Amino acid sequence: MIKAVVFDVGETLIDETRIWTRWAERLGVSPFVLMGALGGMAALDRPHGDAFRLIRPGFDLEAEDAAWERDDPTGLRNHFDAGDLYPDVRAALSAIRATGRQVIIAGNQPRRAYDALVAMDLPADSVHTSEGWGVSKPEAGFFAKVAAVAGREPAEILYVGDRLDNDVLPAAAAGMRTALLRRGPWGYLHAERREAQAADVIVDDLPALVPVLERLT
């Protein structure tokens, strides 16, 4: 049976709308332009950084991050806080924990995201970021870390995320059960693909996970 449920962060727990809107303002374009470009990259299986370079050729993300921090040192910039949490997160995580299962948060995030997530005081047993671990999805080492912090066999873990390439397929390859969340541009697009059949379950929201947990044996 499933003994631990592990959640991705971006577009699984965190609504990234405000982040991308601030990025659009920084780039000097409308949110529609940037989000349309991001959707195009998602459909073409290209990294989101290509959306920046489409809008601003030669774009250097690291340099722009540094410049933005100098310009607005106390602002959220490309960060998130509790105001970006999807409204179903707390109740769903609490409901899963109430079944006696571990709840773990582990995603591709910078180290600073750890502090933001911990400050939200979510009903989770632990929080982890790829930068903190020194390994990122979809690398097998990331999912080995997931199993290690859970202290469970991979088959006892359900990994929940919005992407096939970063979440469902590599987690399944690691021996874990998987849930694909139809949330965010990648989630909606990926749920329509044939490869989505690799997921143990496809859900429209996080509360929908609770009744299926007993069926995943």
C-alpha positions in Angstrom: 0.0 0.0 0.0 1.0 3.6 -0.3 2.7 4.8 2.9 4.1 8.1 1.7 2.7 10.8 -0.7 5.4 13.1 -2.1 4.4 16.4 -3.8 6.1 18.5 -6.5 6.0 22.2 -5.9 5.5 24.5 -8.9 2.0 24.2 -10.3 1.3 21.3 -7.9 1.2 23.2 -4.6 2.2 26.7 -5.9 0.2 28.8 -8.4 3.0 30.4 -10.5 0.7 33.1 -12.0 2.0 36.0 -10.0 5.6 34.9 -10.6 5.2 34.8 -14.4 3.2 38.1 -14.3 6.1 39.8 -12.5 8.5 38.3 -15.0 6.4 39.7 -17.9 6.6 43.2 -16.3 10.3 42.8 -15.9 10.7 41.9 -19.6 8.4 44.7 -20.7 5.7 42.6 -22.2 2.1 41.8 -21.3 1.5 38.7 -19.2 -0.5 37.3 -22.2 2.7 37.4 -24.3 4.9 35.6 -21.8 2.3 33.0 -20.8 1.6 32.3 -24.4 5.3 31.8 -25.1 5.5 29.5 -22.0 2.5 27.5 -23.3 4.3 27.1 -26.7 7.4 25.8 -25.0 5.4 23.3 -23.0 3.7 22.1 -26.2 7.1 21.7 -27.9 8.8 20.1 -25.0 11.3 22.9 -24.7 12.5 24.4 -21.4 10.8 27.5 -20.1 14.0 29.5 -20.5 13.4 29.4 -24.2 10.3 31.5 -23.7 12.5 34.3 -22.3 15.0 34.0 -25.2 12.1 34.1 -27.6 11.0 37.4 -26.2 14.5 38.8 -25.5 17.2 37.1 -27.7 20.4 36.4 -25.8 18.6 36.5 -22.5 20.9 35.5 -19.6 18.7 34.3 -16.7 21.5 34.3 -14.1 22.5 37.9 -14.9 18.9 39.1 -15.0 18.2 37.4 -11.6 21.2 39.3 -10.1 20.1 42.6 -11.7 16.5 42.2 -10.5 17.7 41.5 -7.0 19.8 44.7 -7.0 16.8 46.7 -8.4 14.3 45.2 -5.9 16.1 43.6 -3.0 13.1 43.3 -0.7 10.5 42.3 -3.3 9.2 38.9 -4.2 10.6 39.0 -7.8 10.7 35.4 -9.0 10.0 34.0 -5.5 6.7 32.9 -4.0 5.0 33.1 -0.6 1.8 31.8 1.1 -0.3 34.0 -1.2 0.7 31.8 -4.1 -0.5 28.5 -2.5 -3.3 26.8 -4.4 -6.5 26.9 -2.2 -6.9 23.1 -2.0 -3.4 22.4 -0.7 -3.8 22.6 3.1 -7.0 20.6 3.3 -5.8 17.9 0.9 -2.4 17.4 2.7 -4.2 17.3 6.1 -6.7 14.7 4.8 -3.8 12.5 3.5 -1.9 12.9 6.8 -5.1 11.9 8.6 -5.0 8.5 6.9 -1.6 7.8 8.6 0.5 8.4 5.5 3.6 10.5 5.4 3.3 13.8 3.4 6.6 15.0 1.9 7.3 18.0 -0.3 10.2 17.6 -2.8 10.6 19.5 -6.1 12.9 21.3 -8.4 13.4 24.5 -6.5 16.2 26.8 -5.4 17.4 26.6 -1.8 15.5 29.8 -0.8 12.2 28.0 -1.7 12.7 25.8 1.4 12.4 28.8 3.7 9.2 30.0 1.9 7.6 26.5 2.1 8.6 26.0 5.8 7.2 29.4 6.7 3.8 28.3 5.3 3.6 25.7 8.1 2.0 23.2 5.8 0.8 19.8 7.1 3.9 18.0 5.8 6.5 15.8 7.5 9.4 17.3 5.6 10.3 19.7 2.8 13.2 19.3 0.4 14.5 21.2 -2.7 16.7 20.0 -5.6 19.3 22.7 -4.8 19.4 21.5 -1.2 20.0 18.0 -2.4 22.4 18.9 -5.2 20.4 16.8 -7.7 17.4 17.7 -9.9 14.5 15.9 -11.6 14.3 14.0 -13.8 17.7 12.5 -12.6 17.3 9.1 -10.9 19.3 10.4 -8.0 16.5 12.8 -7.1 14.1 10.0 -6.7 16.6 8.0 -4.8 16.7 10.9 -2.3 12.9 10.9 -2.1 12.9 7.2 -1.1 15.7 7.8 1.4 14.0 10.7 3.2 10.7 8.8 3.2 12.4 5.7 4.6 10.1 3.6 2.3 10.4 1.2 -0.6 9.8 3.0 -3.9 6.6 1.0 -4.4 5.2 2.4 -1.2 5.5 6.0 -2.4 3.1 8.0 -4.6 4.8 10.9 -6.4 2.4 13.7 -7.4 3.3 16.3 -10.1 2.1 18.2 -13.1 4.5 16.9 -15.7 5.3 13.6 -17.4 8.9 14.3 -18.1 10.0 15.6 -14.7 7.5 13.8 -12.5 5.5 10.8 -13.7 7.9 9.0 -16.0 11.1 9.3 -13.9 9.3 8.5 -10.7 7.7 5.4 -12.3 11.2 4.4 -13.6 12.4 4.6 -10.0 9.6 2.1 -9.0 7.2 4.6 -7.5 3.5 5.0 -8.0 2.5 8.2 -9.7 -0.3 10.8 -10.0 -0.5 13.3 -12.8 -2.2 16.5 -11.8 -4.1 18.4 -14.5 -2.9 21.8 -13.3 -0.8 24.5 -15.0 0.1 24.4 -18.7 2.2 21.3 -18.6 -0.4 19.4 -16.6 -3.2 20.0 -19.0 -1.0 19.3 -22.1 0.6 16.2 -20.7 -2.6 14.7 -19.5 -3.7 14.5 -23.2 -0.6 12.5 -24.3 -0.5 8.8 -24.8 2.4 8.6 -22.2 0.0 9.8 -19.5 -1.3 6.2 -19.4 1.9 5.5 -17.5 0.5 7.4 -14.5 -1.4 5.3 -11.9 -4.0 8.1 -11.7 -4.7 11.4 -13.4 -6.5 13.9 -11.1 -8.0 17.4 -11.5 -7.2 18.5 -8.0 -5.4 17.4 -4.8 -8.5 16.3 -2.8 -9.2 13.8 -5.5 -6.1 11.9 -4.4 -7.6 10.9 -1.0 -10.2 8.4 -2.2 -7.8 6.7 -4.7 -5.0 6.0 -2.2 -6.7 2.8 -0.9 -7.0 1.6 -4.4 -3.3 1.9 -5.2 -2.1 -1.4 -3.8 
